[in-house]
Amino acid sequence: MAVIVMILTKDNYYSPESNRYYMSHSQYQNFRKCEFMAMAIINEEWADEPTEEMLVGSLLHSWNEGTMEKLEHEEIYSTKGPTKGQLKSKFLFVDQMIATLENDPFCMFVLEGQKEVVMTAEMFGVPWKIRVDSYNPGKRRLVDLKTTRSITELVWSNERWAKVSFIEAYHYLTQMAIYCEVERLATGQTNWCEPLIVAVSKETPPDKAVISLNDPRRLQQELAEIQASLPRIIAVKNGEIEPARCEQCAFCRSSKRLSTVMFYKQLEDF
């Protein structure tokens, strides 16, 4: 049985040491996408450039935590001229998203609670970490704040080979299954918290929704899939098995070395 010996805080949550020691939802998804890329991130050999979507998410999470004034990103804020310290023009729509949430009493009610709560627990023999956007232990509720292009528009999924909701497309049920189980284990509770998502769209004007992921059977299925996938992931992470390349992600493209000729029909297999 694994014994958690690394104390995790908000300050070291995203540190390389934390990523090497703990498994997380994002790391798990990285391994599912590309083992080679996942190991490069853990070994600090690769880091994705922050996308506009990631920066928008950072702004919304900082607003939820009440730390927007401490958020330092040259990509977000103007650093010179009369607009120094203000949001760059391409991020001004975030103010509308924030106002949309602030002006909705029900959204604000659901988001009540402790902010950016870090928890750890041993799950399936592996130390896991989570960071909950809004945690209300009294109401047994955990909430994740999500931004999306559209709440109602379906998104193409290569895994399902069909259009699905943004919840399915971005594996948020997997995330909430991990959060619910780690919270339960960390607090010694018998039952899971109620998992909710507060979603706000990037449309003008923004759309919003409070979405329940309280589907015990589906969440249990997600945990079962995680448990089945972990032995290989941990073996790769521990250096016991060579990581597989996906040959499609940015890191695989950047490190690609050709040694053979591809037949044109093979392009249809990707």
One Martini backbone bead per residue (centre of mass of N, CA, C, O) as a GRO file, in nm:
protein
  270
    1MET     BB    1   0.096   0.037   0.023
    2ALA     BB    2   0.066   0.359  -0.019
    3VAL     BB    3   0.250   0.645   0.110
    4ILE     BB    4   0.194   0.965   0.194
    5VAL     BB    5   0.477   1.214   0.196
    6MET     BB    6   0.370   1.454   0.028
    7ILE     BB    7   0.306   1.781   0.079
    8LEU     BB    8   0.024   1.960  -0.031
    9THR     BB    9  -0.018   2.270  -0.208
   10LYS     BB   10  -0.078   2.547  -0.388
   11ASP     BB   11   0.229   2.606  -0.446
   12ASN     BB   12   0.305   2.278  -0.531
   13TYR     BB   13   0.095   2.144  -0.723
   14TYR     BB   14   0.262   2.214  -1.016
   15SER     BB   15   0.507   2.071  -0.958
   16PRO     BB   16   0.736   1.842  -1.052
   17GLU     BB   17   0.728   1.677  -0.789
   18SER     BB   18   0.422   1.636  -0.788
   19ASN     BB   19   0.403   1.493  -1.070
   20ARG     BB   20   0.583   1.251  -0.987
   21TYR     BB   21   0.413   1.154  -0.736
   22TYR     BB   22   0.142   1.225  -0.868
   23MET     BB   23  -0.179   1.175  -0.965
   24SER     BB   24  -0.396   1.303  -1.226
   25HIS     BB   25  -0.618   1.392  -1.448
   26SER     BB   26  -0.425   1.525  -1.652
   27GLN     BB   27  -0.214   1.298  -1.650
   28TYR     BB   28  -0.398   1.070  -1.734
   29GLN     BB   29  -0.476   1.198  -2.008
   30ASN     BB   30  -0.191   1.211  -2.120
   31PHE     BB   31  -0.148   0.902  -2.126
   32ARG     BB   32  -0.392   0.843  -2.315
   33LYS     BB   33  -0.277   1.008  -2.553
   34CYS     BB   34   0.055   1.020  -2.461
   35GLU     BB   35   0.324   0.878  -2.317
   36PHE     BB   36   0.560   1.044  -2.425
   37MET     BB   37   0.448   1.323  -2.343
   38ALA     BB   38   0.396   1.270  -2.041
   39MET     BB   39   0.699   1.221  -1.970
   40ALA     BB   40   0.806   1.494  -2.069
   41ILE     BB   41   0.654   1.660  -1.860
   42ILE     BB   42   0.764   1.526  -1.602
   43ASN     BB   43   1.078   1.580  -1.716
   44GLU     BB   44   1.086   1.875  -1.841
   45GLU     BB   45   1.078   1.851  -2.185
   46TRP     BB   46   0.771   1.962  -2.181
   47ALA     BB   47   0.551   2.242  -2.285
   48ASP     BB   48   0.270   2.390  -2.324
   49GLU     BB   49   0.138   2.637  -2.475
   50PRO     BB   50  -0.056   2.887  -2.400
   51THR     BB   51  -0.377   2.918  -2.455
   52GLU     BB   52  -0.656   3.097  -2.478
   53GLU     BB   53  -0.825   2.896  -2.315
   54MET     BB   54  -0.635   2.882  -2.068
   55LEU     BB   55  -0.638   3.188  -2.000
   56VAL     BB   56  -0.940   3.210  -1.952
   57GLY     BB   57  -0.945   3.004  -1.723
   58SER     BB   58  -0.757   3.162  -1.534
   59LEU     BB   59  -0.941   3.405  -1.498
   60LEU     BB   60  -1.191   3.259  -1.382
   61HIS     BB   61  -1.043   3.126  -1.139
   62SER     BB   62  -0.942   3.390  -1.014
   63TRP     BB   63  -1.218   3.506  -0.963
   64ASN     BB   64  -1.325   3.275  -0.780
   65GLU     BB   65  -1.076   3.322  -0.571
   66GLY     BB   66  -0.984   3.638  -0.561
   67THR     BB   67  -0.690   3.673  -0.768
   68MET     BB   68  -0.667   3.867  -1.020
   69GLU     BB   69  -0.450   4.081  -0.917
   70LYS     BB   70  -0.219   3.834  -0.916
   71LEU     BB   71  -0.229   3.793  -1.215
   72GLU     BB   72   0.052   3.699  -1.430
   73HIS     BB   73   0.013   3.794  -1.780
   74GLU     BB   74   0.122   3.904  -2.080
   75GLU     BB   75  -0.104   3.765  -2.254
   76ILE     BB   76  -0.341   3.938  -2.100
   77TYR     BB   77  -0.178   4.190  -2.016
   78SER     BB   78  -0.090   4.499  -2.040
   79THR     BB   79   0.260   4.654  -2.031
   80LYS     BB   80   0.179   4.917  -2.200
   81GLY     BB   81   0.072   5.214  -2.194
   82PRO     BB   82  -0.257   5.319  -2.128
   83THR     BB   83  -0.330   4.986  -2.079
   84LYS     BB   84  -0.180   4.920  -1.841
   85GLY     BB   85  -0.316   4.635  -1.664
   86GLN     BB   86  -0.504   4.555  -1.884
   87LEU     BB   87  -0.695   4.399  -2.079
   88LYS     BB   88  -0.683   4.269  -2.359
   89SER     BB   89  -0.896   4.287  -2.618
   90LYS     BB   90  -0.926   3.963  -2.657
   91PHE     BB   91  -1.024   3.952  -2.323
   92LEU     BB   92  -1.285   4.129  -2.264
   93PHE     BB   93  -1.507   3.900  -2.262
   94VAL     BB   94  -1.456   3.802  -1.969
   95ASP     BB   95  -1.623   4.020  -1.829
   96GLN     BB   96  -1.892   3.902  -1.930
   97MET     BB   97  -1.869   3.627  -1.794
   98ILE     BB   98  -1.854   3.732  -1.507
   99ALA     BB   99  -2.119   3.894  -1.509
  100THR     BB  100  -2.303   3.653  -1.567
  101LEU     BB  101  -2.245   3.519  -1.290
  102GLU     BB  102  -2.284   3.757  -1.085
  103ASN     BB  103  -2.600   3.803  -1.196
  104ASP     BB  104  -2.641   3.501  -1.078
  105PRO     BB  105  -2.758   3.368  -0.793
  106PHE     BB  106  -2.731   3.062  -0.849
  107CYS     BB  107  -2.437   3.049  -0.930
  108MET     BB  108  -2.329   3.175  -0.663
  109PHE     BB  109  -2.445   2.957  -0.480
  110VAL     BB  110  -2.289   2.714  -0.603
  111LEU     BB  111  -1.995   2.865  -0.556
  112GLU     BB  112  -2.002   2.820  -0.275
  113GLY     BB  113  -1.699   2.820  -0.083
  114GLN     BB  114  -1.417   2.670  -0.104
  115LYS     BB  115  -1.107   2.751  -0.261
  116GLU     BB  116  -0.884   2.566  -0.407
  117VAL     BB  117  -0.888   2.262  -0.304
  118VAL     BB  118  -0.659   2.047  -0.161
  119MET     BB  119  -0.623   1.691  -0.236
  120THR     BB  120  -0.542   1.361  -0.098
  121ALA     BB  121  -0.505   1.012  -0.219
  122GLU     BB  122  -0.539   0.671  -0.215
  123MET     BB  123  -0.581   0.516  -0.545
  124PHE     BB  124  -0.513   0.214  -0.647
  125GLY     BB  125  -0.214   0.251  -0.507
  126VAL     BB  126  -0.223   0.571  -0.569
  127PRO     BB  127  -0.129   0.890  -0.568
  128TRP     BB  128  -0.356   1.161  -0.544
  129LYS     BB  129  -0.471   1.473  -0.700
  130ILE     BB  130  -0.667   1.769  -0.612
  131ARG     BB  131  -0.851   2.075  -0.739
  132VAL     BB  132  -1.106   2.261  -0.607
  133ASP     BB  133  -1.285   2.528  -0.682
  134SER     BB  134  -1.561   2.438  -0.515
  135TYR     BB  135  -1.610   2.369  -0.158
  136ASN     BB  136  -1.893   2.204   0.022
  137PRO     BB  137  -1.908   2.014   0.299
  138GLY     BB  138  -2.191   2.074   0.419
  139LYS     BB  139  -2.335   2.005   0.122
  140ARG     BB  140  -2.182   1.799  -0.041
  141ARG     BB  141  -1.999   1.987  -0.257
  142LEU     BB  142  -1.863   1.997  -0.592
  143VAL     BB  143  -1.701   2.247  -0.806
  144ASP     BB  144  -1.670   2.323  -1.155
  145LEU     BB  145  -1.517   2.558  -1.368
  146LYS     BB  146  -1.635   2.628  -1.703
  147THR     BB  147  -1.525   2.671  -2.032
  148THR     BB  148  -1.696   2.739  -2.352
  149ARG     BB  149  -1.806   2.791  -2.660
  150SER     BB  150  -2.054   2.583  -2.607
  151ILE     BB  151  -2.308   2.423  -2.434
  152THR     BB  152  -2.501   2.292  -2.679
  153GLU     BB  153  -2.287   2.222  -2.866
  154LEU     BB  154  -2.159   1.981  -3.045
  155VAL     BB  155  -1.876   1.749  -3.038
  156TRP     BB  156  -1.623   1.601  -3.184
  157SER     BB  157  -1.542   1.243  -3.152
  158ASN     BB  158  -1.301   1.007  -3.210
  159GLU     BB  159  -1.381   0.791  -3.001
  160ARG     BB  160  -1.702   0.788  -3.088
  161TRP     BB  161  -1.771   0.884  -3.374
  162ALA     BB  162  -1.913   1.158  -3.264
  163LYS     BB  163  -2.137   1.371  -3.137
  164VAL     BB  164  -2.089   1.560  -2.834
  165SER     BB  165  -2.065   1.679  -2.549
  166PHE     BB  166  -1.844   1.864  -2.367
  167ILE     BB  167  -1.835   1.664  -2.135
  168GLU     BB  168  -1.742   1.419  -2.308
  169ALA     BB  169  -1.507   1.538  -2.481
  170TYR     BB  170  -1.342   1.636  -2.190
  171HIS     BB  171  -1.371   1.427  -1.949
  172TYR     BB  172  -1.554   1.520  -1.689
  173LEU     BB  173  -1.639   1.247  -1.565
  174THR     BB  174  -1.361   1.156  -1.491
  175GLN     BB  175  -1.290   1.390  -1.309
  176MET     BB  176  -1.533   1.354  -1.106
  177ALA     BB  177  -1.463   1.072  -1.017
  178ILE     BB  178  -1.195   1.147  -0.888
  179TYR     BB  179  -1.294   1.368  -0.696
  180CYS     BB  180  -1.501   1.202  -0.536
  181GLU     BB  181  -1.305   0.977  -0.435
  182VAL     BB  182  -1.085   1.148  -0.305
  183GLU     BB  183  -1.268   1.297  -0.109
  184ARG     BB  184  -1.375   1.047   0.037
  185LEU     BB  185  -1.096   0.940   0.131
  186ALA     BB  186  -0.990   1.205   0.273
  187THR     BB  187  -1.266   1.222   0.475
  188GLY     BB  188  -1.420   0.938   0.537
  189GLN     BB  189  -1.653   0.889   0.362
  190THR     BB  190  -1.922   0.712   0.218
  191ASN     BB  191  -2.006   0.937   0.025
  192TRP     BB  192  -2.052   1.134  -0.230
  193CYS     BB  193  -2.045   1.406  -0.373
  194GLU     BB  194  -2.184   1.662  -0.547
  195PRO     BB  195  -2.142   1.698  -0.892
  196LEU     BB  196  -2.056   2.016  -1.040
  197ILE     BB  197  -2.116   2.245  -1.317
  198VAL     BB  198  -1.999   2.565  -1.412
  199ALA     BB  199  -2.101   2.715  -1.712
  200VAL     BB  200  -1.935   2.926  -1.963
  201SER     BB  201  -1.952   3.109  -2.244
  202LYS     BB  202  -1.795   3.278  -2.543
  203GLU     BB  203  -2.031   3.429  -2.605
  204THR     BB  204  -2.255   3.686  -2.755
  205PRO     BB  205  -2.380   3.638  -2.511
  206PRO     BB  206  -2.336   3.454  -2.249
  207ASP     BB  207  -2.366   3.143  -2.141
  208LYS     BB  208  -2.534   2.924  -1.892
  209ALA     BB  209  -2.470   2.651  -1.643
  210VAL     BB  210  -2.597   2.392  -1.430
  211ILE     BB  211  -2.427   2.074  -1.393
  212SER     BB  212  -2.499   1.742  -1.345
  213LEU     BB  213  -2.283   1.441  -1.243
  214ASN     BB  214  -2.500   1.253  -1.082
  215ASP     BB  215  -2.375   0.934  -1.190
  216PRO     BB  216  -2.286   0.659  -1.038
  217ARG     BB  217  -2.254   0.449  -1.262
  218ARG     BB  218  -2.063   0.617  -1.444
  219LEU     BB  219  -1.846   0.680  -1.234
  220GLN     BB  220  -1.776   0.382  -1.184
  221GLN     BB  221  -1.683   0.326  -1.472
  222GLU     BB  222  -1.451   0.525  -1.470
  223LEU     BB  223  -1.293   0.392  -1.236
  224ALA     BB  224  -1.258   0.116  -1.373
  225GLU     BB  225  -1.088   0.223  -1.610
  226ILE     BB  226  -0.862   0.338  -1.443
  227GLN     BB  227  -0.776   0.078  -1.300
  228ALA     BB  228  -0.707  -0.074  -1.570
  229SER     BB  229  -0.486   0.149  -1.670
  230LEU     BB  230  -0.264   0.187  -1.442
  231PRO     BB  231  -0.040  -0.030  -1.464
  232ARG     BB  232   0.091   0.087  -1.721
  233ILE     BB  233   0.127   0.381  -1.637
  234ILE     BB  234   0.314   0.319  -1.392
  235ALA     BB  235   0.530   0.166  -1.550
  236VAL     BB  236   0.606   0.407  -1.723
  237LYS     BB  237   0.662   0.615  -1.494
  238ASN     BB  238   0.889   0.406  -1.363
  239GLY     BB  239   1.055   0.279  -1.622
  240GLU     BB  240   0.954  -0.026  -1.713
  241ILE     BB  241   0.829   0.114  -1.970
  242GLU     BB  242   0.804   0.216  -2.277
  243PRO     BB  243   0.683   0.476  -2.430
  244ALA     BB  244   0.434   0.560  -2.633
  245ARG     BB  245   0.363   0.678  -2.949
  246CYS     BB  246   0.132   0.877  -3.142
  247GLU     BB  247   0.229   1.083  -3.384
  248GLN     BB  248   0.031   1.368  -3.321
  249CYS     BB  249   0.155   1.534  -3.130
  250ALA     BB  250   0.367   1.790  -3.067
  251PHE     BB  251   0.602   1.620  -2.951
  252CYS     BB  252   0.618   1.409  -3.174
  253ARG     BB  253   0.668   1.611  -3.404
  254SER     BB  254   0.934   1.741  -3.277
  255SER     BB  255   1.072   1.421  -3.259
  256LYS     BB  256   1.070   1.336  -3.544
  257ARG     BB  257   1.194   1.036  -3.728
  258LEU     BB  258   1.272   0.921  -4.032
  259SER     BB  259   1.269   0.560  -4.194
  260THR     BB  260   1.020   0.578  -4.397
  261VAL     BB  261   0.761   0.501  -4.618
  262MET     BB  262   0.447   0.627  -4.705
  263PHE     BB  263   0.140   0.530  -4.780
  264TYR     BB  264  -0.133   0.705  -4.873
  265LYS     BB  265  -0.351   0.522  -4.728
  266GLN     BB  266  -0.248   0.572  -4.431
  267LEU     BB  267  -0.386   0.857  -4.387
  268GLU     BB  268  -0.673   0.715  -4.312
  269ASP     BB  269  -0.580   0.604  -4.008
  270PHE     BB  270  -0.577   0.880  -3.825
   0.00000   0.00000   0.00000
